[in-house]
Amino acid sequence: MTLLELSEKLKISKSAISDYEIGKTLPGLNVVQKFSEFFNIAIDNLYNSDITELFDKTGEVIKKKKDESLERIKTVEVENEKYIFNIKLLTQKLESTQLQIQMLKQLLESREAENKTLKINIKLLEEQQRKFS
């Protein structure tokens, strides 16, 4: 049972229950009566005991759920960090591939220019050969 569930069942704010649990404040007699009825404990036993003892059993459940929630949050944060890292890595790979494509285009243009130059040289040589023939 969570602190919220207990507060809803007893119609007491969860912050008040938390304050009772940590010893920040003491509950009034009407609140002690609600705890007595809910946990089926005599008021005398309950009122003379440390309120945190009452929460030991339910507090463990609350703490476990809180710890589980924190663990899930940490897991999600780690997964988000991995996801962000992978996105950055893929972005870098994409940028690298785009640079390679640009370099290949420039190399292709250079080769095409070389081919044009060679064709012109071949034509010139052919013309010179005709003149001498």
ZADO-1210 file (C-alpha; in nm, 4 decimals, padded with zeros to 6 digits):
<atoms>
<atom x="00.0000" y="00.0000" z="00.0000" code="MET" pos="1"/>
<atom x="00.1337" y="00.3384" z="-00.0917" code="THR" pos="2"/>
<atom x="00.1230" y="00.6487" z="00.1228" code="LEU" pos="3"/>
<atom x="-00.1272" y="00.7941" z="-00.1215" code="LEU" pos="4"/>
<atom x="-00.3538" y="00.4890" z="-00.0960" code="GLU" pos="5"/>
<atom x="-00.3407" y="00.5012" z="00.2849" code="LEU" pos="6"/>
<atom x="-00.4162" y="00.8733" z="00.2848" code="SER" pos="7"/>
<atom x="-00.7152" y="00.8200" z="00.0556" code="GLU" pos="8"/>
<atom x="-00.8527" y="00.5362" z="00.2706" code="LYS" pos="9"/>
<atom x="-00.8124" y="00.7284" z="00.5950" code="LEU" pos="10"/>
<atom x="-00.9053" y="01.0655" z="00.4378" code="LYS" pos="11"/>
<atom x="-00.5881" y="01.2218" z="00.5792" code="ILE" pos="12"/>
<atom x="-00.3415" y="01.4132" z="00.3631" code="SER" pos="13"/>
<atom x="-00.0383" y="01.2120" z="00.2659" code="LYS" pos="14"/>
<atom x="00.1886" y="01.4941" z="00.3862" code="SER" pos="15"/>
<atom x="00.0288" y="01.4701" z="00.7334" code="ALA" pos="16"/>
<atom x="00.0821" y="01.0928" z="00.7374" code="ILE" pos="17"/>
<atom x="00.4402" y="01.1457" z="00.6281" code="SER" pos="18"/>
<atom x="00.4892" y="01.3973" z="00.9098" code="ASP" pos="19"/>
<atom x="00.3514" y="01.1424" z="01.1610" code="TYR" pos="20"/>
<atom x="00.5792" y="00.8760" z="01.0154" code="GLU" pos="21"/>
<atom x="00.8992" y="01.0778" z="01.0496" code="ILE" pos="22"/>
<atom x="00.8009" y="01.2174" z="01.3900" code="GLY" pos="23"/>
<atom x="00.7697" y="01.5739" z="01.2697" code="LYS" pos="24"/>
<atom x="00.4215" y="01.6031" z="01.4245" code="THR" pos="25"/>
<atom x="00.1979" y="01.3850" z="01.6408" code="LEU" pos="26"/>
<atom x="-00.1514" y="01.2911" z="01.5287" code="PRO" pos="27"/>
<atom x="-00.4572" y="01.4061" z="01.7206" code="GLY" pos="28"/>
<atom x="-00.6833" y="01.1593" z="01.8969" code="LEU" pos="29"/>
<atom x="-00.9302" y="01.1487" z="01.6066" code="ASN" pos="30"/>
<atom x="-00.6480" y="01.0563" z="01.3677" code="VAL" pos="31"/>
<atom x="-00.5171" y="00.7933" z="01.6110" code="VAL" pos="32"/>
<atom x="-00.8684" y="00.6477" z="01.6172" code="GLN" pos="33"/>
<atom x="-00.8684" y="00.6228" z="01.2357" code="LYS" pos="34"/>
<atom x="-00.5319" y="00.4419" z="01.2470" code="PHE" pos="35"/>
<atom x="-00.6620" y="00.2169" z="01.5241" code="SER" pos="36"/>
<atom x="-00.9659" y="00.1115" z="01.3226" code="GLU" pos="37"/>
<atom x="-00.7749" y="00.0728" z="00.9954" code="PHE" pos="38"/>
<atom x="-00.4876" y="-00.1349" z="01.1380" code="PHE" pos="39"/>
<atom x="-00.7139" y="-00.3101" z="01.3910" code="ASN" pos="40"/>
<atom x="-00.4940" y="-00.2064" z="01.6850" code="ILE" pos="41"/>
<atom x="-00.6212" y="-00.0879" z="02.0239" code="ALA" pos="42"/>
<atom x="-00.5949" y="00.2898" z="02.0678" code="ILE" pos="43"/>
<atom x="-00.4001" y="00.2439" z="02.3921" code="ASP" pos="44"/>
<atom x="-00.1380" y="00.0322" z="02.2177" code="ASN" pos="45"/>
<atom x="-00.1288" y="00.2659" z="01.9227" code="LEU" pos="46"/>
<atom x="-00.1209" y="00.5939" z="02.1126" code="TYR" pos="47"/>
<atom x="00.1526" y="00.4758" z="02.3495" code="ASN" pos="48"/>
<atom x="00.3670" y="00.3368" z="02.0682" code="SER" pos="49"/>
<atom x="00.5973" y="00.5132" z="01.8295" code="ASP" pos="50"/>
<atom x="00.3951" y="00.5988" z="01.5204" code="ILE" pos="51"/>
<atom x="00.6875" y="00.4960" z="01.2990" code="THR" pos="52"/>
<atom x="00.6533" y="00.1363" z="01.4274" code="GLU" pos="53"/>
<atom x="00.3083" y="00.1333" z="01.2724" code="LEU" pos="54"/>
<atom x="00.4580" y="00.2359" z="00.9421" code="PHE" pos="55"/>
<atom x="00.7413" y="-00.0174" z="00.9528" code="ASP" pos="56"/>
<atom x="00.5316" y="-00.2730" z="00.7695" code="LYS" pos="57"/>
<atom x="00.3527" y="-00.0343" z="00.5352" code="THR" pos="58"/>
<atom x="00.6577" y="00.1897" z="00.5158" code="GLY" pos="59"/>
<atom x="00.8635" y="-00.0999" z="00.3801" code="GLU" pos="60"/>
<atom x="00.6102" y="-00.1452" z="00.1020" code="VAL" pos="61"/>
<atom x="00.6082" y="00.2289" z="00.0352" code="ILE" pos="62"/>
<atom x="00.9899" y="00.2376" z="00.0408" code="LYS" pos="63"/>
<atom x="01.0090" y="-00.0631" z="-00.1933" code="LYS" pos="64"/>
<atom x="00.7692" y="00.0976" z="-00.4389" code="LYS" pos="65"/>
<atom x="00.9587" y="00.4251" z="-00.4106" code="LYS" pos="66"/>
<atom x="01.2890" y="00.2424" z="-00.4695" code="ASP" pos="67"/>
<atom x="01.1378" y="00.0556" z="-00.7646" code="GLU" pos="68"/>
<atom x="01.0118" y="00.3837" z="-00.9103" code="SER" pos="69"/>
<atom x="01.3540" y="00.5442" z="-00.8660" code="LEU" pos="70"/>
<atom x="01.5151" y="00.2405" z="-01.0281" code="GLU" pos="71"/>
<atom x="01.2753" y="00.2669" z="-01.3242" code="ARG" pos="72"/>
<atom x="01.3522" y="00.6377" z="-01.3550" code="ILE" pos="73"/>
<atom x="01.7262" y="00.5638" z="-01.3511" code="LYS" pos="74"/>
<atom x="01.6783" y="00.2911" z="-01.6115" code="THR" pos="75"/>
<atom x="01.4798" y="00.5288" z="-01.8336" code="VAL" pos="76"/>
<atom x="01.7468" y="00.7979" z="-01.7891" code="GLU" pos="77"/>
<atom x="02.0206" y="00.5516" z="-01.8877" code="VAL" pos="78"/>
<atom x="01.8175" y="00.4380" z="-02.1894" code="GLU" pos="79"/>
<atom x="01.7608" y="00.8024" z="-02.2882" code="ASN" pos="80"/>
<atom x="02.1341" y="00.8710" z="-02.2619" code="GLU" pos="81"/>
<atom x="02.2062" y="00.5670" z="-02.4816" code="LYS" pos="82"/>
<atom x="01.9431" y="00.6827" z="-02.7306" code="TYR" pos="83"/>
<atom x="02.0862" y="01.0360" z="-02.7420" code="ILE" pos="84"/>
<atom x="02.4390" y="00.8963" z="-02.7816" code="PHE" pos="85"/>
<atom x="02.3245" y="00.6725" z="-03.0685" code="ASN" pos="86"/>
<atom x="02.1518" y="00.9667" z="-03.2379" code="ILE" pos="87"/>
<atom x="02.4716" y="01.1729" z="-03.2119" code="LYS" pos="88"/>
<atom x="02.6749" y="00.8823" z="-03.3465" code="LEU" pos="89"/>
<atom x="02.4369" y="00.8328" z="-03.6396" code="LEU" pos="90"/>
<atom x="02.4409" y="01.2074" z="-03.7090" code="THR" pos="91"/>
<atom x="02.8220" y="01.2023" z="-03.7228" code="GLN" pos="92"/>
<atom x="02.8149" y="00.8995" z="-03.9532" code="LYS" pos="93"/>
<atom x="02.5655" y="01.0776" z="-04.1794" code="LEU" pos="94"/>
<atom x="02.7806" y="01.3911" z="-04.1913" code="GLU" pos="95"/>
<atom x="03.0870" y="01.1779" z="-04.2681" code="SER" pos="96"/>
<atom x="02.9005" y="01.0000" z="-04.5490" code="THR" pos="97"/>
<atom x="02.7875" y="01.3346" z="-04.6918" code="GLN" pos="98"/>
<atom x="03.1480" y="01.4576" z="-04.6926" code="LEU" pos="99"/>
<atom x="03.2596" y="01.1377" z="-04.8681" code="GLN" pos="100"/>
<atom x="02.9902" y="01.1886" z="-05.1317" code="ILE" pos="101"/>
<atom x="03.1068" y="01.5478" z="-05.1888" code="GLN" pos="102"/>
<atom x="03.4676" y="01.4299" z="-05.2220" code="MET" pos="103"/>
<atom x="03.3634" y="01.1594" z="-05.4682" code="LEU" pos="104"/>
<atom x="03.1687" y="01.4140" z="-05.6740" code="LYS" pos="105"/>
<atom x="03.4739" y="01.6399" z="-05.6853" code="GLN" pos="106"/>
<atom x="03.6938" y="01.3451" z="-05.7823" code="LEU" pos="107"/>
<atom x="03.4475" y="01.2515" z="-06.0564" code="LEU" pos="108"/>
<atom x="03.4432" y="01.6101" z="-06.1879" code="GLU" pos="109"/>
<atom x="03.8225" y="01.6114" z="-06.1828" code="SER" pos="110"/>
<atom x="03.8354" y="01.2835" z="-06.3786" code="ARG" pos="111"/>
<atom x="03.5837" y="01.4166" z="-06.6286" code="GLU" pos="112"/>
<atom x="03.7951" y="01.7286" z="-06.6773" code="ALA" pos="113"/>
<atom x="04.1012" y="01.5055" z="-06.7236" code="GLU" pos="114"/>
<atom x="03.9141" y="01.2992" z="-06.9837" code="ASN" pos="115"/>
<atom x="03.8144" y="01.6144" z="-07.1734" code="LYS" pos="116"/>
<atom x="04.1754" y="01.7307" z="-07.1685" code="THR" pos="117"/>
<atom x="04.2935" y="01.3905" z="-07.2939" code="LEU" pos="118"/>
<atom x="04.0322" y="01.3918" z="-07.5720" code="LYS" pos="119"/>
<atom x="04.1445" y="01.7379" z="-07.6799" code="ILE" pos="120"/>
<atom x="04.5089" y="01.6232" z="-07.6759" code="ASN" pos="121"/>
<atom x="04.4165" y="01.3173" z="-07.8810" code="ILE" pos="122"/>
<atom x="04.2404" y="01.5364" z="-08.1396" code="LYS" pos="123"/>
<atom x="04.5381" y="01.7701" z="-08.1552" code="LEU" pos="124"/>
<atom x="04.7750" y="01.4772" z="-08.2025" code="LEU" pos="125"/>
<atom x="04.5512" y="01.3320" z="-08.4710" code="GLU" pos="126"/>
<atom x="04.5482" y="01.6688" z="-08.6527" code="GLU" pos="127"/>
<atom x="04.9254" y="01.6959" z="-08.6280" code="GLN" pos="128"/>
<atom x="04.9603" y="01.3419" z="-08.7574" code="GLN" pos="129"/>
<atom x="04.7387" y="01.4272" z="-09.0575" code="ARG" pos="130"/>
<atom x="04.9496" y="01.7298" z="-09.1355" code="LYS" pos="131"/>
<atom x="05.2632" y="01.5197" z="-09.1401" code="PHE" pos="132"/>
<atom x="05.1084" y="01.2357" z="-09.3329" code="SER" pos="133"/>
</atoms>
